[in-house]
Amino acid sequence: MPQDIQMPMEMRIALGPDGTAVLTNHRWNPLGIGVTIQSRITPGSATAMDTTTGRKPGHKIIRVMLGNASAAEQAVVLPPQYKGTE
């Protein structure tokens, strides 16, 4: 499993009458996820600064990586409009 992919843990808890939580069961999710966000600003851009962020406007690339950590096959189904180019 690549280092930048994290494995979520699913936990079951029980709440007492006073609001105290007790962990009753847990398991590692078989599908790990990693997210990286890259900002891109056009070099040499003469665009004015955004007054709310103090930065030049640009666009972001969000990369989502999934990793199967189980012995069983896993599937992720995305509608066509959400599929990237990679």
Protein Blocks (a to p, Z undefined) as FASTA:
>chain_A
ZZkbccdddddddddfkopacdfbdcddfbdcdddddddddehiabdcdfklopacdddd
dddddddfbfbdcdddddfklpcfZZ
